[in-house]
């Protein structure tokens, strides 16, 4: 009788241990659930980021009686001395690669423009055709940009980049 009880108990434990074992199906199900959660989170985050970028692109201000795109953003100057950087700059080019931004800046400098390149935290390079101490001067420069810059500007419309 004791022997049967011991065999029954041993069989029960063996069955219990075997059934608790993880299987490939369990791993696959857990993996799929985790991937679904990550995709849902990434979709929400990318939608929020795109909304913020759209608001940034559409930022306008009234400067000297005109409505102009004016964005306040922290930037660092590339290649030129820091003293070249002014509070307000008229952006005439946006690039993802430094080489392209420097090339366009060099073409502007051949036209004897005080152009320089700045970079932001998102690694976007902005070519500034001219820097100013006031937003009114920058807005006036945008009005006469066609007379000032003889070459084709690679962005749809020049805008003002203000440093905080």
Secondary structure, DSSP 8 states (H G I E B T S, - for coil): -HHHHHHHHHHHHHHHHHHTS--HHHHHHHHHHHHHHHHHHHHHHHHHHHHHHHHHHT-EEEETTEEEEEEE---EEESS-GGG--SEEEEEEEESSHHHHHHHHHHHHHTT---EEEE-TT--EEEEEEEESSHHHHHHHHHTHHHH--S--SSSS-EEEE--
